Amino acid sequence: RYLMSDQFNMSVNGGYDKYDYNALGGATQGASWSGGFQWTPSSRTSVQANAGHRFYGPSYMLSIQHRSRGTVWNISYDDSVTNTRSQFILPSAVNTAALLDHLFATSMPDPVARAAAIQAYIAATGLPASLPNAINYFSNRYQLQKQFMASTAIELAHSSAVINVFRTQREALSNVNVDSNLLGSQNSALNDNTDQTGINASLNYKLGPRTQSTLSATAYRIKSVTTGRVDNNRQLSFFLTRQFAQKLSGIAEVRRIRGTSFGTDARPYTENAVAVGLAMKF
């Protein structure tokens, strides 16, 4: 890495990849290299980009972060070889607390006080701890994953919003036989090549000093490019939270989900639910 100034640096990376999975015919190892830059024009903005080559072909990475007085913006793209197990160990999701941490950094410079305030804010507003991202389907195969993601958090006088959009493309690299016990012969090609897009949004509004409402919506589309199957899933939830006392709070939720079952017939299903709960701290 070469520091050209306090705000700009350039870097070159080199290495070697080696995997031992049963490939479909392509290479499973080879030299890797990339070159790029990092630009930080201010404490509020950061841009990092890399381009190079790995054994599976061209490889790119992009990360843009920016925050203003009432907003935070994150944009990213990367490609990598991955599998379900590695993604379940390191979940692929947008951390709501991390977004809010950047959003509140100006008004709350103390990191300890800010962390406590964020946790209390999430609990009081009913915001999810993380926003659903392109979580991988269950498979034993290795895949080449290319993922784009953009997220933002916005704070207004009496409301806040957290929004995330993503697109993920996955191409199987290892043999389908490792999934034979999971999918069976009828679904063997389902995960060969997939394209997944989605959006999640949560809008919170303060009805009063002790009462808040949150509307959360999720929609995503999964397409199996090889088989042509397309699954669409939707979820809409409304939360109402009330702080009855210092250590006692309540929450009510109304939820509706529409989706498609996994089987070969891909039957649609609908879920309607109402939930009410109380939480007490000791």
C-alpha positions as CSV (number, residue, x, y, z in Angstrom):
1,R,0.0,0.0,0.0
2,Y,1.3,3.4,-0.9
3,L,0.0,6.6,0.9
4,M,-0.1,9.4,-1.7
5,S,-1.7,11.7,0.9
6,D,-3.7,11.6,4.1
7,Q,-6.8,11.2,2.1
8,F,-5.8,8.9,-0.8
9,N,-3.8,5.7,-1.0
10,M,-3.3,3.0,-3.6
11,S,-2.7,-0.7,-3.0
12,V,-1.7,-4.0,-4.8
13,N,-2.6,-7.4,-3.5
14,G,-1.4,-10.9,-4.6
15,G,-2.0,-14.4,-3.5
16,Y,-3.0,-17.9,-4.4
17,D,-6.4,-19.7,-4.1
18,K,-6.7,-23.4,-3.8
19,Y,-10.0,-25.3,-3.2
20,D,-10.5,-29.1,-3.1
21,Y,-14.1,-29.4,-4.1
22,N,-15.2,-31.7,-7.0
23,A,-15.5,-29.2,-9.8
24,L,-17.8,-29.2,-12.8
25,G,-14.8,-28.9,-15.2
26,G,-13.3,-25.5,-14.4
27,A,-10.2,-24.7,-12.4
28,T,-10.2,-24.9,-8.6
29,Q,-7.0,-23.1,-7.9
30,G,-4.8,-20.3,-9.3
31,A,-2.9,-17.1,-8.7
32,S,-4.9,-14.0,-7.6
33,W,-4.1,-10.4,-7.9
34,S,-5.8,-7.0,-7.6
35,G,-5.1,-3.3,-7.5
36,G,-7.2,-0.4,-6.2
37,F,-7.4,2.7,-4.2
38,Q,-9.0,4.1,-1.0
39,W,-10.2,7.7,-0.9
40,T,-11.3,9.4,2.3
41,P,-12.1,13.1,1.5
42,S,-13.6,13.6,5.0
43,S,-14.6,11.8,8.2
44,R,-18.1,11.4,6.6
45,T,-17.2,9.9,3.3
46,S,-15.1,6.9,2.2
47,V,-14.6,5.2,-1.2
48,Q,-12.7,2.0,-1.8
49,A,-12.4,0.1,-5.0
50,N,-10.4,-2.9,-6.3
51,A,-10.2,-4.8,-9.6
52,G,-8.2,-7.9,-10.4
53,H,-8.3,-11.5,-11.4
54,R,-8.8,-14.8,-9.6
55,F,-9.0,-18.4,-10.9
56,Y,-12.6,-18.0,-11.8
57,G,-12.1,-14.9,-13.9
58,P,-12.2,-11.1,-13.3
59,S,-12.9,-10.0,-9.7
60,Y,-14.1,-6.6,-8.4
61,M,-14.8,-4.9,-5.1
62,L,-16.5,-1.6,-4.3
63,S,-17.4,0.1,-1.0
64,I,-18.9,3.5,-0.6
65,Q,-19.9,5.0,2.7
66,H,-21.3,8.5,3.3
67,R,-23.2,10.2,6.1
68,S,-24.8,13.6,6.6
69,R,-26.5,15.1,9.5
70,G,-29.6,13.0,9.2
71,T,-28.7,10.2,6.8
72,V,-26.3,7.3,6.3
73,W,-25.6,5.6,2.9
74,N,-23.7,2.4,2.2
75,I,-23.1,0.9,-1.3
76,S,-21.1,-2.2,-1.9
77,Y,-20.2,-4.9,-4.4
78,D,-18.0,-8.0,-4.2
79,D,-17.5,-11.4,-5.7
80,S,-16.2,-14.5,-3.9
81,V,-16.3,-18.3,-3.7
82,T,-18.6,-19.3,-0.9
83,N,-21.0,-22.0,0.4
84,T,-24.0,-22.2,2.8
85,R,-22.0,-23.2,5.8
86,S,-19.6,-20.2,5.7
87,Q,-22.5,-17.8,5.2
88,F,-24.4,-19.3,8.2
89,I,-21.3,-18.9,10.4
90,L,-21.0,-15.3,9.2
91,P,-24.6,-14.2,8.5
92,S,-25.1,-12.1,5.4
93,A,-27.3,-9.3,6.7
94,V,-27.3,-5.6,7.2
95,N,-26.7,-4.7,10.8
96,T,-29.3,-2.1,11.9
97,A,-27.2,-1.1,14.9
98,A,-24.2,-0.4,12.7
99,L,-26.3,1.9,10.4
100,L,-27.7,3.7,13.4
101,D,-24.2,4.0,14.9
102,H,-23.1,6.1,11.9
103,L,-26.4,8.0,11.9
104,F,-26.0,9.1,15.6
105,A,-22.2,9.6,15.5
106,T,-22.5,13.4,15.2
107,S,-25.1,13.9,18.0
108,M,-23.5,11.3,20.3
109,P,-19.7,11.3,20.0
110,D,-19.2,9.0,23.1
111,P,-19.2,5.4,21.6
112,V,-20.3,3.7,24.9
113,A,-23.3,6.1,25.4
114,R,-24.1,5.8,21.7
115,A,-24.2,2.0,21.8
116,A,-26.5,2.0,24.8
117,A,-28.8,4.6,23.2
118,I,-29.0,2.6,19.9
119,Q,-30.0,-0.6,21.7
120,A,-32.7,1.2,23.6
121,Y,-33.9,2.9,20.4
122,I,-34.1,-0.5,18.6
123,A,-36.0,-2.0,21.5
124,A,-38.4,0.9,21.8
125,T,-39.2,1.3,18.1
126,G,-39.5,-2.4,17.2
127,L,-36.8,-2.1,14.5
128,P,-35.3,-5.5,13.4
129,A,-31.7,-6.1,14.7
130,S,-30.7,-6.8,11.1
131,L,-32.3,-6.4,7.7
132,P,-32.7,-9.5,5.5
133,N,-30.1,-9.7,2.8
134,A,-29.5,-12.3,0.1
135,I,-29.2,-15.3,2.6
136,N,-28.0,-18.4,0.8
137,Y,-30.3,-21.3,0.2
138,F,-29.3,-24.6,1.9
139,S,-26.7,-26.4,-0.3
140,N,-23.5,-28.3,0.1
141,R,-22.1,-27.0,-3.2
142,Y,-19.5,-24.3,-3.6
143,Q,-20.7,-21.3,-5.6
144,L,-19.3,-18.2,-7.2
145,Q,-21.3,-15.3,-5.6
146,K,-21.6,-11.8,-7.0
147,Q,-23.4,-9.4,-4.7
148,F,-24.5,-5.8,-4.9
149,M,-26.1,-4.1,-1.9
150,A,-27.2,-0.5,-1.0
151,S,-28.6,0.5,2.3
152,T,-29.6,3.8,4.0
153,A,-30.9,5.1,7.4
154,I,-32.7,8.3,7.6
155,E,-33.7,10.3,10.8
156,L,-36.4,13.0,10.9
157,A,-37.9,14.9,13.8
158,H,-40.6,12.2,14.7
159,S,-39.7,9.3,12.4
160,S,-36.9,7.2,11.1
161,A,-36.4,4.8,8.2
162,V,-34.0,2.0,7.3
163,I,-33.9,0.7,3.7
164,N,-31.9,-2.1,2.1
165,V,-31.8,-3.3,-1.5
166,F,-29.7,-6.1,-2.9
167,R,-29.1,-8.3,-5.9
168,T,-27.1,-11.6,-5.7
169,Q,-26.1,-13.9,-8.5
170,R,-24.7,-17.4,-7.7
171,E,-23.2,-19.9,-10.1
172,A,-22.5,-23.4,-8.8
173,L,-18.8,-24.5,-9.0
174,S,-18.9,-28.0,-7.5
175,N,-20.7,-31.1,-8.6
176,V,-24.5,-31.5,-8.0
177,N,-24.0,-34.9,-6.5
178,V,-23.2,-33.5,-3.1
179,D,-26.8,-32.2,-3.0
180,S,-28.5,-35.4,-4.1
181,N,-29.7,-36.2,-0.6
182,L,-31.1,-32.7,-0.1
183,L,-32.9,-32.0,-3.4
184,G,-33.5,-35.4,-5.0
185,S,-33.3,-36.0,-8.8
186,Q,-36.2,-33.8,-9.7
187,N,-34.7,-30.6,-8.2
188,S,-31.0,-31.4,-9.0
189,A,-30.5,-28.4,-11.3
190,L,-32.5,-25.9,-9.2
191,N,-29.4,-24.2,-7.6
192,D,-27.1,-24.4,-10.6
193,N,-27.5,-20.7,-11.5
194,T,-29.6,-18.4,-9.5
195,D,-30.5,-14.7,-9.5
196,Q,-31.9,-13.1,-6.3
197,T,-33.1,-9.5,-5.8
198,G,-34.9,-8.0,-2.9
199,I,-35.8,-4.9,-0.8
200,N,-36.5,-4.4,2.9
201,A,-37.8,-1.2,4.4
202,S,-38.7,-0.2,8.0
203,L,-40.5,3.1,8.8
204,N,-40.8,4.1,12.4
205,Y,-43.1,7.0,13.7
206,K,-43.3,8.3,17.2
207,L,-47.0,8.6,18.2
208,G,-46.1,10.0,21.6
209,P,-43.3,10.0,24.3
210,R,-44.1,6.4,25.2
211,T,-45.8,5.0,22.1
212,Q,-44.2,4.2,18.7
213,S,-45.3,2.4,15.6
214,T,-43.2,0.6,12.9
215,L,-44.2,-0.5,9.5
216,S,-41.9,-3.1,7.9
217,A,-42.1,-4.5,4.4
218,T,-39.9,-7.2,2.7
219,A,-40.0,-8.4,-0.9
220,Y,-37.6,-10.6,-2.8
221,R,-37.6,-12.6,-6.0
222,I,-35.5,-15.8,-6.6
223,K,-35.0,-17.1,-10.1
224,S,-33.4,-20.4,-11.1
225,V,-31.8,-19.5,-14.4
226,T,-31.2,-23.1,-15.3
227,T,-34.8,-24.3,-14.7
228,G,-36.7,-21.1,-15.3
229,R,-38.5,-21.3,-11.9
230,V,-39.3,-18.0,-10.2
231,D,-40.4,-17.6,-6.6
232,N,-41.7,-14.3,-5.2
233,N,-42.1,-13.7,-1.4
234,R,-43.6,-10.8,0.4
235,Q,-44.0,-9.8,4.0
236,L,-45.8,-6.9,5.6
237,S,-45.7,-6.2,9.4
238,F,-47.0,-3.5,11.6
239,F,-45.7,-3.1,15.2
240,L,-47.0,-1.0,18.0
241,T,-44.9,-0.5,21.1
242,R,-45.8,1.1,24.4
243,Q,-43.6,1.9,27.4
244,F,-45.9,1.3,30.4
245,A,-43.3,1.9,33.1
246,Q,-39.5,2.2,33.4
247,K,-39.0,-1.6,33.2
248,L,-42.3,-2.7,31.6
249,S,-43.1,-2.4,27.9
250,G,-45.5,-4.1,25.5
251,I,-45.6,-4.8,21.8
252,A,-48.3,-5.8,19.4
253,E,-47.7,-7.1,15.9
254,V,-49.9,-7.7,12.8
255,R,-48.2,-9.7,10.1
256,R,-49.0,-11.0,6.6
257,I,-46.7,-13.2,4.5
258,R,-47.2,-14.5,1.0
259,G,-44.7,-16.9,-0.6
260,T,-44.0,-20.1,-2.5
261,S,-43.3,-23.6,-1.1
262,F,-40.1,-25.4,-2.0
263,G,-41.6,-28.5,-3.6
264,T,-41.6,-29.3,-7.3
265,D,-45.2,-28.0,-7.6
266,A,-44.2,-24.6,-6.0
267,R,-47.5,-24.1,-4.3
268,P,-48.3,-20.5,-3.0
269,Y,-49.0,-20.0,0.7
270,T,-50.3,-17.2,2.8
271,E,-49.8,-16.5,6.6
272,N,-51.8,-14.0,8.7
273,A,-50.7,-13.6,12.3
274,V,-51.4,-11.4,15.3
275,A,-49.0,-11.4,18.3
276,V,-49.0,-9.5,21.6
277,G,-46.3,-9.6,24.2
278,L,-45.0,-7.9,27.4
279,A,-41.3,-7.4,28.4
280,M,-40.1,-6.7,31.9
281,K,-36.6,-5.9,33.0
282,F,-35.3,-7.1,36.4
